[in-house]
Amino acid sequence: MDEKRKILSYWYNLEFFSPFWPEKTRNTLYINKPSNRLPWIIKDDPRYIYDIYLGKIKSQDLIEDMLSSIGEKDEAIEKDNSQSCICAFKLRADGTYVNDSFSISTFVWAVAKIIAEKNLRTDFHTLEINKLNSEINDTILSINNKIEYEDLEKIYTGVIEKISLKQNNSIFNAIINKKYAKKENGKSKVKGKKQNGQEDVGGDIDTSTDMLSSFYVSDIDMIRQKIQNEDSIVKYIEALKMPITDRVEIDNNVSQMNIWLSPDKYPLGKWPSIYSPSLMQQIAINMGISDEEQPGNIFSINGPPGTGKTTLLKEIIASYVVERAILLSDYQNPDDAFEQCQFDSPENEYLKYYYQPASKLNKYGIIVASNNNAAVENISKEFPIAKDVKKSNTKLFNMDENRETYFSDIANTLMGNDEECWGLISACLGKKSNINKLKQALWFNKNGINLQQLYKEELPDWEQAKYIFKNKYQEVLKYRIANKGSH
């Protein structure tokens, strides 16, 4: 187990050593002397916000100082010509600071810590970085007016002193990337609640700059603290030490292909499309939805952009919709699909309970996660679009002929754009504002259909719906049995 923890600690430490230099755009400004005029001083334009990056340091200088601090000299070390900024934060259009937007470069912080402690085996803790970020954040918040050139210099100097970095290593340099403020309903959303004399951003401005901290460091730390021999991830950690004789190259193994192309391995549902998955896509789908003959509970699909990973995910979603419907068809009453839970601290005697889907139904939920927020949003918004499923092997999803397929009105409200939706199949969640938007569309929307209105109308006949579904389900099973061995 010590060896596994050493590997995890190595991965953990690597997450701190990625230099960052901001991308140059047509709106990038470089400020390095008082005579340079700051854009928010020249004009307060509410269309924009600013990402500010302070300091410039060569990675090679940091590495050489680190080696010197531990008494080492490596002539064979490959020269690193990269450079990194020291820290980053955000300003509003008027030049005031966006609360909680400050972040130190983890690369500069980690190397500076090794230099200060003269120890290559220094422990890195995200709590230390969070504490430093919070302290600098409070310092910048105390500036109750527009940030001036002198303020930028003071912030930079304060950060250098906090991490005990030599002043001659880093050059003061302010890089300013002007960006459009996010808009909602055609209006820029840049204001929020007051805090320490300044307007807090609430959920309106994304406080992150492009210089993001690692998405994985806290997860790796949790695993290395709690890992046990029987955990599935142990196989992943030790994968390169395992003999390759146990591996199957399925694209060259016809017998394995035959196993996974058997009709009983296929999903019971298909995404509404005129296209069918390719051979290897179908094998991956069949393997992905299978609960049997799998050596573990992690299944990975890798491929460059445009190779059909999202298409594959759609087919798995279609399968899960049917599998969940099979479970639902066993309930005598649809209300039975929800479990009553009690609040730990109810507001009053009338709000003691809440209801959540039965645990066995949650098995078929899917979370799409990434370190790229835009990628996740694009996938979540792509699934419900009506034009993408209009041409399929069935007319059920053609909105010209079936106006209400699967809460399409609510999906349209949630999307909030000109794209027509066929169903409420996915939603962008993650941050609190997205979750509140979903709740509003589902239950409180006053400008269109919501679930409260639907429940007040005449409800569909549950028994009849089950009868139709079960008959079709049995028909599919019989077809499978009849065609087994003919693939």
Residue pairs with C-beta under 8 A, 6 or more apart in sequence:
1 227
1 229
4 227
4 234
4 237
4 238
5 224
5 227
7 237
8 220
8 223
8 224
8 227
8 237
9 224
11 220
12 124
12 217
12 220
12 221
12 224
13 110
13 124
15 106
15 214
15 216
15 217
15 220
16 106
16 107
16 109
16 110
16 124
16 214
16 217
17 106
17 107
17 110
17 111
18 106
18 107
18 214
19 59
19 82
19 83
19 84
19 105
19 107
20 84
20 85
20 105
20 107
20 210
20 211
21 82
21 83
21 84
21 85
22 28
22 51
22 53
22 85
22 88
22 175
22 177
22 210
22 211
23 177
23 210
25 177
27 177
27 178
27 179
28 175
28 176
28 177
28 178
29 36
29 39
29 175
29 176
29 178
30 36
30 173
30 174
30 175
30 176
31 38
31 149
31 152
31 173
31 174
31 175
31 176
32 171
32 172
32 173
32 174
34 149
34 150
36 149
38 95
38 147
38 148
38 149
38 176
39 48
39 50
39 176
39 178
40 50
40 91
40 92
40 93
40 94
40 95
40 146
40 147
41 95
41 146
41 148
44 93
44 94
44 95
45 93
46 93
46 181
46 188
46 190
47 93
47 180
47 181
47 188
48 93
48 178
48 179
48 180
48 181
49 90
49 91
49 92
49 93
49 98
49 178
49 179
49 180
49 181
49 190
49 205
50 90
50 91
50 92
50 93
50 95
50 176
50 177
50 178
50 179
51 88
51 89
51 90
51 176
51 177
51 179
51 209
51 210
52 88
52 89
52 90
52 91
52 147
52 152
52 174
52 175
52 176
52 209
53 85
53 87
53 88
53 174
53 175
53 176
53 177
53 209
53 211
54 85
54 86
54 87
54 88
54 152
54 155
54 156
54 159
54 172
54 173
54 174
54 175
55 85
55 86
55 87
55 108
55 156
55 159
55 160
55 170
55 171
55 172
55 173
56 83
56 84
56 85
56 86
56 170
56 171
56 173
57 83
57 84
57 85
57 86
57 108
57 165
57 169
57 170
57 171
58 80
58 81
58 82
58 83
59 80
59 81
59 82
59 83
59 84
59 107
60 79
60 80
60 81
61 169
62 84
62 108
62 111
62 112
62 115
62 169
63 77
63 80
63 111
65 111
65 115
65 166
65 169
66 111
66 114
66 115
66 120
67 73
67 74
67 77
69 114
69 115
69 116
69 118
70 114
70 118
70 119
70 120
84 105
84 107
84 108
85 105
85 173
85 175
85 211
86 104
86 105
86 108
86 156
86 159
86 160
86 165
86 170
87 102
87 103
87 104
87 105
87 136
87 155
87 156
87 159
88 102
88 103
88 105
88 209
88 210
88 211
89 97
89 98
89 101
89 102
89 103
89 140
89 155
89 209
90 97
90 98
90 101
90 205
90 207
90 209
91 97
91 98
91 147
92 98
92 190
92 199
92 205
93 181
93 190
94 146
95 146
95 147
96 145
96 146
96 147
96 198
96 199
97 140
97 141
97 143
97 147
97 198
98 201
98 205
98 207
99 137
99 141
99 195
99 196
99 198
99 200
99 201
99 207
100 137
100 201
100 207
101 137
101 201
101 207
101 208
101 209
102 133
102 136
102 137
102 140
103 133
103 208
103 209
103 211
103 212
103 213
104 129
104 132
104 133
104 136
104 159
104 163
105 211
106 129
106 213
106 214
108 163
108 165
109 129
109 132
109 163
110 122
110 124
112 163
112 164
112 165
113 122
113 124
113 163
114 120
114 122
115 164
115 165
116 163
116 164
126 213
126 217
126 218
126 221
129 213
132 162
132 163
135 162
136 155
136 158
136 159
136 162
139 155
139 158
140 147
140 155
141 195
141 196
141 198
142 196
143 151
144 197
144 198
152 174
153 172
156 172
156 174
157 167
157 172
160 167
160 170
177 210
181 188
181 189
181 190
181 205
182 188
182 189
182 204
182 205
182 206
183 189
189 204
189 205
190 201
190 204
190 205
191 199
191 204
192 199
192 200
192 201
192 202
192 203
192 204
192 205
193 199
193 200
193 202
194 200
201 207
203 431
203 432
203 433
204 433
212 371
215 371
223 233
227 233
227 234
232 296
232 297
232 298
235 242
235 296
236 298
248 256
250 256
250 257
250 260
250 283
251 280
257 279
257 283
258 487
259 265
259 293
260 283
260 286
260 287
261 282
261 283
261 286
261 487
262 484
262 485
262 487
263 480
263 483
263 484
263 486
263 487
264 480
264 484
265 286
265 287
265 290
266 282
266 286
266 480
267 285
267 286
267 289
267 315
267 316
267 318
267 319
267 322
268 319
268 322
268 323
268 326
268 473
268 476
269 318
269 319
269 320
269 321
269 322
270 315
270 318
270 393
271 311
271 314
271 315
271 317
271 318
271 389
272 318
272 389
272 392
272 393
272 394
272 396
272 397
273 314
273 388
273 389
273 391
273 392
273 393
274 391
274 392
274 393
275 311
276 282
277 285
277 308
277 311
277 312
277 315
278 308
281 308
281 311
281 312
281 315
284 301
284 312
285 312
285 315
285 316
285 319
287 294
287 299
288 299
288 301
288 312
288 316
289 316
289 319
289 320
289 323
301 309
301 312
303 309
310 379
310 382
313 366
313 368
313 379
314 383
316 366
317 366
317 383
317 425
320 364
320 366
321 364
323 364
324 361
324 364
325 469
326 473
327 360
327 361
328 334
328 337
328 361
329 466
329 469
329 470
329 473
331 337
333 462
334 462
336 358
337 357
337 358
337 361
338 355
338 356
338 357
338 358
339 355
339 356
339 357
339 358
339 359
340 353
340 354
340 355
341 353
341 354
341 355
341 356
342 352
342 353
343 351
343 352
343 353
343 354
346 352
368 376
368 379
368 380
368 426
369 376
370 376
373 430
376 428
376 430
377 428
379 426
380 426
380 427
380 428
381 415
381 419
381 426
381 428
382 388
383 425
383 426
384 411
384 415
384 421
384 422
384 423
384 424
384 425
384 426
385 419
385 420
385 421
385 422
386 397
386 399
386 408
386 419
386 420
386 421
386 422
387 419
387 420
389 397
389 422
390 397
390 398
390 399
390 400
392 398
395 401
395 402
396 402
396 405
397 405
397 422
397 423
399 405
399 408
399 420
399 422
405 422
405 423
406 422
406 423
406 424
406 425
407 423
407 424
407 451
407 454
408 420
408 421
408 422
408 423
408 424
409 448
409 449
410 424
410 441
410 442
410 445
410 448
410 449
410 450
410 451
411 421
411 422
411 423
411 424
411 425
412 420
412 421
412 448
413 441
413 445
413 447
413 448
413 449
413 450
414 421
414 424
414 427
414 437
414 438
414 441
415 421
427 434
427 438
428 434
429 435
429 438
441 450
442 450
442 451
443 450
443 451
443 452
444 450
444 452
